Amino acid sequence: MLIEKFLKQAKEEIIMDTVLSDEFMDKVQDNFAPIESLMAYYRCAIMEVETKFNVLNEQFSLQYDRNPIESIKARVKSFDSILKKVKRKQIPFSLESIEENINDIAGVRVICSFQEDIYMLADCLLQQDDVRLIERKDYIKNPKPGGYRSLHLIIEVPIFLEKEKRPMKVEVQLRTIAMDFWASLEHKLRYKKNIPESEAEYLAKELVECAGISASLDQRMEAIRDRMEAAQEKIS
C-alpha cells in the first residue's frame, strides 16, 4: 500500500515537472498563438461591423431625428463551442477549415425599434462597397417552426492589420425589441430538463403562440408610430 502511494506521488511529480517545463510551455504557446490570433481577428471584425451600425444610427439621428437602433450586442464564440461545432459538422480540425466552414464565430446582434428598421439597416449595410453578402436568411418573413423571428446575414468585411488587409466573416442578426425578448426567454426555457413529453408539447405550442403575439405587437406599434407621424404632419 505504501509502495503504491509512493509510485502515485512520484508519477504526479513527473507529470507536473513535464507540464511546467519551459519546453512544454513553449509548445503549448506555439500551438495556441495562431488560435489566439484568429480570435483577435474576429474581435476586430466585430468592431468594424459595430462601427458601421453606430455610424448609420448617428446619421439617422441627425437626418431624421430618430435612432433606429436600440442596442448592439456582440460576441466571439468560445473555443469550446467552436470545437463542438467542428465535431457536429464533421469538418477537419484546422484553422483554415474552421475559418472556411464556420460562419458564426463572430456575431453582432442589432436590436431595432421597428421591423421596417431591420430591412432599412440591412440594405444600408449591404450597399457599402467593402461589405460582401455571403448568406441571407429571413426568419421574419419565414419564421422557424418554433416561432423564432430574426433577419440573419453572413457578411464578409475587411480588417486592416499592420501589413495586410484580411477579409473576415461575421454573422449579423437584426431583431426588434419584441423579437429579442421572445428569443432570449425561449433560449433559457429550451434548456430546462426533466419535463414530461406531454407538457413539453404544450409549452412548445405556447411559445409559438407567444411568438405570434410578439409579431402582432410589432405590427401594432409600427402602426401607432405611423399614425402619430401622420397626425404631426397635418398639424405642421
KEFI-621655 format. One record per residue: residue number from 1; residue in one letter; x, y, z of N, C-alpha, C in turn. Coordinates in steps of 0.001 Angstrom, whole numbers, plus 524288, in hexadecimal, padded with zeros to 5 digits. Layout:
N
NODE seq type    nx    ny    nz   cax   cay   caz    cx    cy    cz
NODE NUM    a     X     Y     Z     X     Y     Z     X     Y     Z
...
This chain:
236
NODE seq type    nx    ny    nz   cax   cay   caz    cx    cy    cz
NODE   1    m 80342 7FB48 80000 80000 80000 80000 80360 804E2 80000
NODE   2    l 80784 804C5 80337 80B1E 80936 80391 80E0F 809F2 7FE7B
NODE   3    i 80F65 80575 7FBF2 8123C 805AE 7F6F2 80ECB 80821 7F2BD
NODE   4    e 809BC 80689 7F29C 80613 808B1 7EEB8 80571 80E96 7EF6B
NODE   5    k 8052D 81044 7F44F 804A1 815DA 7F570 8097D 818D2 7F3A9
NODE   6    f 80E18 81668 7F49F 81301 818E4 7F307 8135A 81958 7ED1C
NODE   7    l 811DF 81504 7EA56 8121A 8150D 7E49E 80E50 81919 7E24E
NODE   8    k 80994 81982 7E4A7 805C4 81D4F 7E2CC 807C6 822DD 7E377
NODE   9    q 80A31 823E3 7E801 80C41 8291A 7E90A 810B7 82A5D 7E550
NODE  10    a 8141C 82680 7E464 81881 8274E 7E0D3 81697 82864 7DB4A
NODE  11    k 81276 82582 7D99E 81035 82645 7D46F 80DFE 82BC8 7D3E0
NODE  12    e 80B3F 82D91 7D7F5 808F8 832D1 7D7D3 80D31 836FF 7D78A
NODE  13    e 81178 83623 7DA59 815C5 839F2 7DA4A 81858 83A32 7D4EC
NODE  14    i 818EE 83596 7D265 81B3F 8356F 7CD26 817C3 83853 7C94A
NODE  15    i 812A2 83754 7C9B7 80EE3 839F5 7C633 80F1B 83FD1 7C6F8
NODE  16    m 80F2D 84195 7CBDF 80F4B 8472B 7CCF9 81453 849A1 7CB07
NODE  17    d 818B5 846DA 7CBC7 81DBD 848E0 7C9E8 81DA9 84976 7C3F7
NODE  18    t 81B1F 845A5 7C14E 81AD2 845D1 7BB9C 81756 84A43 7B9CA
NODE  19    v 812BA 84AA3 7BC52 80EF0 84E9A 7BACB 81111 85413 7BBA4
NODE  20    l 813E5 854D3 7BFF5 815CF 85A03 7C14E 81B2A 85B3F 7BEF5
NODE  21    s 81D4C 857A2 7BBF9 82265 858A1 7B9A5 82201 85CEC 7B587
NODE  22    d 82636 85FBF 7B4BA 8264F 863FA 7B0DF 82535 861E9 7AB65
NODE  23    e 82746 85D45 7AA40 82699 85B06 7A50F 820D7 859E1 7A3FF
NODE  24    f 81E32 85789 7A7EC 818A9 85643 7A749 81566 85B34 7A6AE
NODE  25    m 81682 85F21 7A9ED 8138A 86400 7A9B5 81456 866CF 7A482
NODE  26    d 8190A 86674 7A271 81A1D 868D0 79D54 816E8 8662B 79907
NODE  27    k 81666 860FC 7995C 8135D 85E20 79576 80D96 85F95 795C4
NODE  28    v 80BA3 86001 79A9E 8062B 86190 79B5C 80549 866F8 79912
NODE  29    q 808ED 86A91 79A2B 8086F 86FE5 7983D 8089D 87019 7924A
NODE  30    d 80C15 86CF1 78FFF 80C8F 86CC6 78A4E 80781 86AE2 787C3
NODE  31    n 804DE 8670F 78A48 8000B 864EC 78817 7FB68 868A1 788CE
NODE  32    f 7FB69 86B8E 78D15 7F701 86EFE 78E2A 7F791 8745E 78BB0
NODE  33    a 7FC4C 875DA 78A65 7FD2E 87B0E 78829 7F9FF 87BF4 7832F
NODE  34    p 7F9EA 87840 77F6F 7F6B8 8791F 77AB6 7F0E3 8797B 77BFE
NODE  35    i 7EF04 8766B 77FCB 7E988 87693 7815A 7E841 87BDE 783B7
NODE  36    e 7EBB1 87DB8 7872A 7EAE0 882D3 789A6 7EAD5 8872E 78597
NODE  37    s 7EE32 886B8 781A8 7EE58 88AA5 77D7D 7E93D 88AB3 77A74
NODE  38    l 7E73C 885FE 7792C 7E265 885A2 7763A 7DDD8 887FF 77955
NODE  39    m 7DD9B 886CD 77E66 7D96F 888FE 781AF 7D9E6 88EF8 781F6
NODE  40    a 7DEAB 890E7 78201 7DF7A 89697 78202 7DD8C 898FE 77CED
NODE  41    y 7DE63 89640 77895 7DC85 8982D 77386 7D68B 89887 77382
NODE  42    y 7D408 89490 775D1 7CE50 894B1 77619 7CC6B 89931 77985
NODE  43    r 7CF33 89A4B 77DC0 7CDBD 89EB6 78115 7CE4B 8A3DD 77E16
NODE  44    c 7D257 8A437 77AE4 7D312 8A8E6 777A8 7CEA3 8A975 773AE
NODE  45    a 7CCF7 8A505 7716F 7C8A5 8A524 76DA4 7C39C 8A700 77040
NODE  46    i 7C2BC 8A54A 7750D 7BE2D 8A70B 77803 7BE57 8ACF2 778BD
NODE  47    m 7C2EB 8AF04 77A13 7C36E 8B4AA 77AD0 7C233 8B7A0 775C4
NODE  48    e 7C3DF 8B56A 77158 7C2C0 8B7E2 76C4D 7BCDE 8B830 76B57
NODE  49    v 7BA27 8B3D4 76C54 7B481 8B3A0 76B52 7B192 8B71B 76F30
NODE  50    e 7B31B 8B6F5 77420 7B09C 8BA5B 77803 7B124 8C01A 77680
NODE  51    t 7B5C9 8C189 774AE 7B6B0 8C6F8 77318 7B316 8C87B 76E97
NODE  52    k 7B267 8C4ED 76AD7 7AF01 8C610 76664 7A96B 8C72D 76839
NODE  53    f 7A77C 8C3F8 76BD4 7A22A 8C4C4 76DBF 7A1BE 8C9B4 77119
NODE  54    n 7A5B0 8CAD1 7742F 7A59F 8CF92 7775F 7A590 8D479 773F6
NODE  55    v 7A880 8D450 76FB2 7A891 8D8C0 76C0E 7A333 8D972 76992
NODE  56    l 7A0CB 8D524 767E4 79B8B 8D574 76597 7979D 8D79E 76984
NODE  57    n 79804 8D5DD 76E5B 79473 8D7B6 7726C 79518 8DD8D 7735C
NODE  58    e 799F0 8DF54 77353 79B07 8E4E8 77419 798FC 8E81A 76F84
NODE  59    q 799AF 8E60E 76AD6 797D4 8E8D1 76630 791EA 8E98D 7665C
NODE  60    f 78F13 8E55A 767B9 7895C 8E5BE 767F3 78797 8E948 76C65
NODE  61    s 78A9F 8E977 7708A 7895A 8ECFF 774D9 789B6 8F2AB 7731B
NODE  62    l 78DC0 8F3E8 7700D 78E78 8F944 76E32 78A9F 8FAA3 769DA
NODE  63    q 789C4 8F6E0 7664B 786A6 8F7FD 761A2 780C1 8F7B6 762A0
NODE  64    y 77F2A 8F3E9 765D8 7798A 8F313 7669D 777DD 8F3B6 76C4B
NODE  65    d 77B82 8F523 76FA9 77A64 8F5F1 77536 77825 8F108 777C9
NODE  66    r 77A44 8EC90 7765E 778B7 8E7B6 778EF 77D17 8E3B7 7787D
NODE  67    n 77D43 8E027 77C3D 78138 8DC12 77C40 77EA1 8D6D0 77B1C
NODE  68    p 77FC8 8D470 776AB 77D65 8CF60 7756D 77F94 8CAE2 778B5
NODE  69    i 78435 8CBB6 77B17 786B5 8C790 77E22 785EC 8C88B 783F2
NODE  70    e 783D5 8C498 7869B 7832A 8C4E8 78C4A 78824 8C346 78F1E
NODE  71    s 78A98 8BF23 78D45 78F6E 8BD49 78FB2 79245 8B99D 78BF3
NODE  72    i 79747 8B8DE 78CFA 79A85 8B540 789EC 79D56 8B198 78DB7
NODE  73    k 79CF2 8AC95 78CB0 79FA9 8A8AC 78FDD 7A37E 8A5BF 78C58
NODE  74    a 7A7DE 8A420 78E85 7ABC0 8A15A 78B5F 7AE59 89D15 78EA2
NODE  75    r 7B01E 8990B 78BEE 7B2F3 894DF 78E99 7B649 891D0 78AB5
NODE  76    v 7BA83 88F7C 78CC6 7BDA5 88BC1 789CA 7BCC7 88677 78C53
NODE  77    k 7BBA9 8827B 78941 7BABF 87D42 78B5F 7BF5D 87B81 78EAC
NODE  78    s 7BE48 878CD 792F5 7C279 87683 79613 7C4FD 87213 792FE
NODE  79    f 7C9E3 870F5 79450 7CC9C 86CCD 79179 7C9F2 86792 7925A
NODE  80    d 7C7B0 866D0 796F6 7C4DC 86202 7981A 7C02B 86169 7946B
NODE  81    s 7BD4F 865AF 79389 7B8CA 8658E 78FF6 7BA87 86476 78A5E
NODE  82    i 7BF02 866B0 788E8 7C116 865C0 783AB 7C26E 85FFC 782F7
NODE  83    l 7C4F0 85DA2 786F0 7C65B 8580F 7869D 7C17D 854A4 78617
NODE  84    k 7BD61 855F6 78900 7B885 852EC 788A4 7B632 85348 7832E
NODE  85    k 7B68F 857EE 780D2 7B46C 858A5 77B90 7B7BC 855C4 77782
NODE  86    v 7BCDE 855AE 7784E 7C052 852B0 774D4 7BEBF 84CF7 774DB
NODE  87    k 7BDB9 84AEA 7798A 7BC36 8456B 77A10 7B6E0 8447A 777A1
NODE  88    r 7B324 84801 77897 7ADD2 84766 77694 7ADB2 847AC 7709F
NODE  89    k 7B0BB 84B3F 76E5C 7B0D1 84BE7 768AB 7B47B 84808 765FF
NODE  90    q 7B7A7 84543 76944 7BB5E 84163 76744 7BF0B 843C1 76331
NODE  91    i 7C171 8480F 764BA 7C537 84AA5 7614C 7CAB2 849D7 76381
NODE  92    p 7CEBF 84A59 76047 7D418 849A7 76236 7D563 84DAC 76677
NODE  93    f 7D871 84BF0 76A43 7D9F7 84F7B 76E7F 7DEF3 8525C 76CEC
NODE  94    s 7DE1F 856C0 76A3F 7E272 85A34 768CD 7E053 85FBD 768AD
NODE  95    l 7E3B7 86391 76949 7E1F0 868FA 76947 7DF7D 86A6A 7640F
NODE  96    e 7E1C8 86870 75FD3 7DFB9 86993 75A9F 7DA37 86766 75A02
NODE  97    s 7D96B 86293 75BD7 7D448 8601E 75B72 7D04B 862E7 75ED6
NODE  98    i 7D1D6 86466 76390 7CE51 86732 7671C 7CCA3 86C5A 764AB
NODE  99    e 7D06A 86F3E 76286 7CF39 8744B 7601F 7CB94 873B2 75B6B
NODE 100    e 7CC65 86F8E 7586D 7C96D 86ED7 753A2 7C3E6 86CD4 754A9
NODE 101    n 7C34E 86966 75890 7BE64 86690 7593D 7BAE5 86880 75DA8
NODE 102    i 7BCFB 86BA8 7613C 7B9C1 86D9C 7658E 7B91F 87378 764E2
NODE 103    n 7B450 8751E 763F6 7B34B 87A92 76289 7B1B6 87E12 76717
NODE 104    d 7B092 87BC2 76B99 7AE77 87EE5 76FE2 7B224 87F50 77490
NODE 105    i 7B733 87EF3 773A2 7BAF3 87F97 777F4 7BA94 8851C 77A20
NODE 106    a 7BA53 888E3 776AC 7B970 88E53 7783F 7B3B7 88F93 7775E
NODE 107    g 7B134 891B5 77B65 7ABA4 892E6 77AF3 7AA5B 89855 77CEA
NODE 108    v 7A714 89B09 779F5 7A528 8A038 77B82 79F34 8A011 77B3A
NODE 109    r 79CB6 8A196 77F8A 796FA 8A1B6 77FBA 79538 8A75F 78042
NODE 110    v 791FB 8A90A 77C9C 7900E 8AE67 77C84 78A44 8AE5B 77DF5
NODE 111    i 788FB 8B103 78238 78394 8B14D 78409 7813B 8B667 78216
NODE 112    c 77D0B 8B5EF 77F02 77AAB 8BA7E 77C75 7757D 8BBFC 77F03
NODE 113    s 773FA 8C0D0 77E0B 76F0A 8C2B2 78036 76A65 8C044 77D67
NODE 114    f 76A9A 8C02D 77830 76630 8BE4D 77516 76816 8BA82 770EB
NODE 115    q 76468 8B74C 76F08 765C8 8B34F 76B31 767E9 8B5AC 7662D
NODE 116    e 765B2 8B9FC 76466 7678E 8BC5E 75F8C 76D28 8BE5E 7601C
NODE 117    d 76EC6 8BFA9 764FA 77424 8C15B 765DF 77802 8BCF5 764C8
NODE 118    i 7764F 8B823 765BD 779B1 8B39B 764C9 77B52 8B373 75F10
NODE 119    y 7777D 8B3CA 75B96 7789F 8B364 755FA 77B75 8B83D 753FD
NODE 120    m 77A25 8BCBF 75634 77CCE 8C18E 7549C 78291 8C14F 7560C
NODE 121    l 783C0 8BFA4 75AD0 78939 8BF49 75C86 78C32 8BB11 75985
NODE 122    a 7899A 8B6B5 75880 78C20 8B281 75586 78D8A 8B468 75009
NODE 123    d 789ED 8B73A 74D88 78AFF 8B94F 7484E 78F7D 8BD3A 74867
NODE 124    c 78F79 8C0AE 74C4F 793B2 8C495 74CBF 798FB 8C1F5 74D85
NODE 125    l 7990D 8BDE2 750BA 79DF3 8BB16 751B6 79FEF 8B87A 74CBE
NODE 126    l 79C73 8B5D3 749FB 79E12 8B2C4 74568 79F67 8B632 740B6
NODE 127    q 79DC9 8BB1F 740CE 79F2D 8BEB6 73C93 7A4C9 8C0B4 73D11
NODE 128    q 7A72E 8BFF8 7418D 7AC87 8C1D7 7424E 7B04C 8BE6F 73F2A
NODE 129    d 7B3EE 8C0F9 73C78 7B71E 8BE22 738A1 7BB32 8BA77 73AFA
NODE 130    d 7BC06 8BAB7 74026 7BFBE 8B715 74287 7BCFD 8B2AC 74577
NODE 131    v 7B7E4 8B234 744AD 7B4D7 8AE08 74732 7B303 8AA40 74300
NODE 132    r 7B429 8A543 743C6 7B272 8A141 74002 7AE9A 89D9C 742A8
NODE 133    l 7A9FD 89D06 74052 7A60E 8997B 74276 7A756 893E1 740DA
NODE 134    i 7A79B 8906E 744B2 7A88F 88AE6 743A8 7A381 887CB 743EE
NODE 135    e 7A04A 88919 747CD 79B69 8862A 74887 79767 88996 74B42
NODE 136    r 7927D 888FA 749CA 78E32 88BEC 74C35 789CF 8881D 74D77
NODE 137    k 787F9 8883F 75261 7838F 88503 753FD 77FA1 88881 756C5
NODE 138    d 77AFC 888DC 75487 776F4 88C45 756A4 77309 8890C 759C6
NODE 139    y 773F0 888E3 75EF4 7705F 88616 76263 76C00 889A3 76462
NODE 140    i 76B8A 88E53 76227 7671C 891BE 7636B 762A6 89085 75FA1
NODE 141    k 763EC 89092 75A95 75FFA 88F34 756A7 75EE4 88953 756A9
NODE 142    n 762D1 88643 7583D 7623B 8808E 75885 7641A 87EA6 75DDC
NODE 143    p 760DC 87F55 761EF 76283 87DD2 76742 763C7 877FD 7679F
NODE 144    k 76736 876A2 76B48 7684C 87123 76C4C 7636C 86E98 76EA9
NODE 145    p 762EB 86966 76E3C 75E40 866BD 77042 75D1D 867ED 77601
NODE 146    g 7613B 868CA 7790F 76078 869E4 77E9C 75EC0 86F6A 77FC6
NODE 147    g 75ECC 872D1 77BB6 75D15 87830 77C74 76161 87C3C 77C2B
NODE 148    y 7663C 87A83 77BB4 76AB5 87E22 77BA2 76A78 881D1 776F9
NODE 149    r 76B61 886E5 77809 76B72 88ADC 773EC 77065 88E25 77461
NODE 150    s 772DA 88F07 76FF9 77784 89256 76FBF 77976 89253 76A23
NODE 151    l 77C58 89663 768B3 77EEA 8967A 76398 784AD 89546 7646E
NODE 152    h 78698 89130 761D7 78C0A 88F8D 76269 78F12 890CD 75D65
NODE 153    l 79381 8933B 75E08 7970E 8943D 759A7 79C6A 89215 75B00
NODE 154    i 79EB1 88F35 75775 7A443 88DDD 757E1 7A70C 89176 75417
NODE 155    i 7AA67 894C8 7562E 7AD28 8988B 752DA 7B30C 897D0 75374
NODE 156    e 7B5DF 89A04 74FCA 7BB93 89A12 75005 7BD55 89FBF 74FE7
NODE 157    v 7C083 8A139 753BF 7C28C 8A693 75408 7C87B 8A65A 75481
NODE 158    p 7CB36 8AA46 75286 7D0E4 8AA4A 75309 7D299 8AC9F 75844
NODE 159    i 7D6B6 8AA63 75A80 7D955 8ACE9 75EE6 7DED8 8AE5E 75D11
NODE 160    f 7E0C4 8B2AD 75EF8 7E5C8 8B4B9 75D1D 7E9F1 8B3F2 76147
NODE 161    l 7ED68 8B038 76035 7F19B 8AEE9 763D7 7F681 8B1FC 76274
NODE 162    e 7FAB5 8B0EA 76533 7FF89 8B3F3 76468 80181 8B399 75EC8
NODE 163    k 8014D 8AED9 75C84 8038A 8AE31 75751 7FFD0 8ABB3 75367
NODE 164    e 7FAEF 8AB30 754E6 7F749 8A8AF 75142 7F1AB 8AA56 75259
NODE 165    k 7EE65 8A97A 74E64 7E8BE 8AA11 74EE7 7E67B 8A494 74EC3
NODE 166    r 7E371 8A340 752BC 7E199 89DDA 75342 7DBA1 89DB7 7536A
NODE 167    p 7D91B 89AC6 74FE1 7D35D 89A56 7500C 7D1B5 8969D 75460
NODE 168    m 7CDAA 89825 75759 7CBBF 894F4 75BB1 7C5CC 89483 75B69
NODE 169    k 7C3D1 88FF3 75CE6 7BE2D 88F0B 75CE5 7BBCB 89090 76224
NODE 170    v 7B731 892E4 761D8 7B442 8945E 7668A 7AE88 8930D 765A6
NODE 171    e 7AC13 890B0 7698B 7A66E 88FDD 76950 7A3C3 89493 76BC8
NODE 172    v 7A020 896E2 768F7 79D20 89B58 76AF2 7977A 8999E 76B97
NODE 173    q 79564 89A59 77044 78FDD 8994A 7714B 78D2A 89E79 77260
NODE 174    l 788DE 89F71 76FB6 785CF 8A434 77098 78067 8A2B0 77283
NODE 175    r 77ED5 8A4F7 776F2 779D4 8A3B5 77964 77755 8A8A3 77B91
NODE 176    t 77238 8A854 77C77 76FAC 8AC6F 77F7E 7704B 8AB21 7854B
NODE 177    i 76EB4 8AED1 7889F 76EEE 8ADEB 78E44 76B90 8A939 78FBC
NODE 178    a 766E9 8A8E1 78D6C 76355 8A492 78E9F 7659A 89F51 78CE5
NODE 179    m 767FE 89F30 7883A 76A6C 89A58 78654 76EDA 898A0 789EF
NODE 180    d 771EB 89C5A 78BB7 7765B 89B1B 78F0F 77487 8993C 79466
NODE 181    f 7706D 89BAC 7967D 76E36 89A15 79B82 76C5E 89472 79B36
NODE 182    w 76968 89321 7970F 7676E 88DCC 7966A 76BF3 889ED 795D5
NODE 183    a 76FBE 88B31 7927D 77415 88799 79168 77764 886A5 79649
NODE 184    s 7782E 88AB9 79971 77B57 88A29 79E2E 778B8 88686 7A218
NODE 185    l 7738F 88733 7A2D0 770BA 883D6 7A673 7704B 87E40 7A457
NODE 186    e 76F56 87DBD 79F47 76EF1 87889 79CEC 7740E 87596 79D8F
NODE 187    h 77877 87863 79CFD 77DA4 875F7 79D88 77E6D 873D7 7A30D
NODE 188    k 77CC0 876DA 7A6F8 77D43 8751D 7AC6A 779C1 8706C 7AD7C
NODE 189    l 774F6 87098 7AB88 77138 86C68 7AC97 77298 8675B 7A9BC
NODE 190    r 7752A 867E6 7A540 77664 86351 7A210 779DB 85F6C 7A4F6
NODE 191    y 77D13 8613F 7A892 780D4 85DE2 7AB34 77EC8 85BC1 7B06B
NODE 192    k 779C8 85CB2 7B194 77776 85A43 7B62C 776DE 8546C 7B529
NODE 193    k 77874 85136 7B8F4 7786F 84B8D 7B821 77436 848F3 7BB78
NODE 194    n 77396 843DC 7BA8F 76FFB 8409F 7BD98 76A54 84288 7BD47
NODE 195    i 768BF 84461 7B8A7 76357 845F9 7B7CD 76095 8418E 7B4E3
NODE 196    p 75C1C 83FA7 7B6DB 7593E 83B73 7B420 75801 83D01 7AE85
NODE 197    e 757D5 83914 7AB1B 75718 83A17 7A586 75206 83CFB 7A46A
NODE 198    s 74DCE 83B72 7A712 748C2 83E01 7A62D 748FA 843C1 7A7B7
NODE 199    e 74BB4 844E5 7ABF8 74C3B 84A4B 7ADBE 74FB7 84D60 7AA0E
NODE 200    a 753D1 84ADC 7A81D 75767 84D67 7A473 7548A 84EFE 79F72
NODE 201    e 75100 84BA4 79D9D 74DF7 84CD8 798E7 74A6F 85197 799D1
NODE 202    y 747FD 851C1 79E70 74495 85631 79FB9 747BE 85B40 79FE9
NODE 203    l 74C54 85B0C 7A272 74F95 85FB7 7A2F7 75196 8618D 79DA7
NODE 204    a 752D1 85DDD 79A3A 7549F 85F4C 794F6 75056 8624C 7920B
NODE 205    k 74B64 86077 7929B 74702 86336 79021 7464A 868A9 79278
NODE 206    e 74701 8691B 7979F 74688 86E24 79A3A 74AA9 871FF 7983A
NODE 207    l 74F6F 86FFF 79774 753A2 87358 79586 7527A 8754C 78FFF
NODE 208    v 7505B 871D8 78CBB 74EEC 87370 78766 74AB1 8779D 78799
NODE 209    e 746E1 876E0 78B14 742AE 87ABD 78B9B 744D3 87FEF 78D8F
NODE 210    c 7486D 87FB7 79154 74ADD 88487 79358 74DF3 88751 78F10
NODE 211    a 75078 88441 78BA1 7535E 8869B 78745 74FA4 88984 783AD
NODE 212    g 74B03 8875A 782DE 74719 889FD 77FA8 74532 88F06 78229
NODE 213    i 74473 88ED9 7875A 742DA 8938F 78A38 74712 897B6 789D5
NODE 214    s 74BFE 89600 78A3D 7506F 89998 789D1 75090 89C30 78473
NODE 215    a 74F9D 89920 7805E 74F92 89B45 77B06 74B17 89F23 77A5A
NODE 216    s 7469B 89DD1 77CA3 7421D 8A154 77C64 74341 8A675 77F2D
NODE 217    l 74606 8A622 78398 7477A 8AADD 7867F 74AF9 8AE5E 7832F
NODE 218    d 74EB8 8AC0A 78064 75220 8AF16 77CF1 74EEE 8B20B 778D9
NODE 219    q 74B38 8AF51 77682 74800 8B1BB 7726D 744AF 8B62F 7749A
NODE 220    r 7426D 8B562 77931 73F11 8B95E 77B83 7422F 8BE2C 77D33
NODE 221    m 746D6 8BD49 77F5F 74A1D 8C1B2 78102 74BE3 8C4D9 77C44
NODE 222    e 74D0D 8C21F 77807 74EA0 8C4D7 7733C 74A0E 8C805 77106
NODE 223    a 7454F 8C5D7 77161 740A3 8C899 76F8A 73F9C 8CD6F 772E0
NODE 224    i 7406E 8CD00 777FD 73FC3 8D17D 77B81 7439F 8D5CC 77A1F
NODE 225    r 74888 8D43F 77927 74C81 8D816 777AE 74B08 8DAE7 772A0
NODE 226    d 74951 8D7D7 76EB7 747D4 8DA2E 769B1 74349 8DE02 76A58
NODE 227    r 73F87 8DC95 76DAC 73AFD 8DFF5 76E78 73C89 8E4FF 7714E
NODE 228    m 7402D 8E487 77516 7420F 8E926 777E4 744F0 8ECD0 77434
NODE 229    e 74839 8EA97 770C2 74B21 8EDCD 76D0D 74771 8F082 76935
NODE 230    a 7435D 8EDB0 76788 73F8D 8F002 763E7 73C9C 8F474 7668A
NODE 231    a 73B53 8F3C5 76B95 7388F 8F7DF 76E82 73BF0 8FCC0 76F27
NODE 232    q 740FE 8FBE5 7701A 7449B 90052 770B1 7452B 90355 76B99
NODE 233    e 7453E 90082 76733 745BE 90310 76219 74100 9067D 760E5
NODE 234    k 73C74 904C3 76287 737AC 907DC 761A8 737E2 90CF1 764B3
NODE 235    i 739DD 90CB7 76987 73A34 9115C 76CD1 73E17 91554 76A95
NODE 236    s 74294 91338 768C7 746A8 916B8 766B1 7455B 9187A 7611A
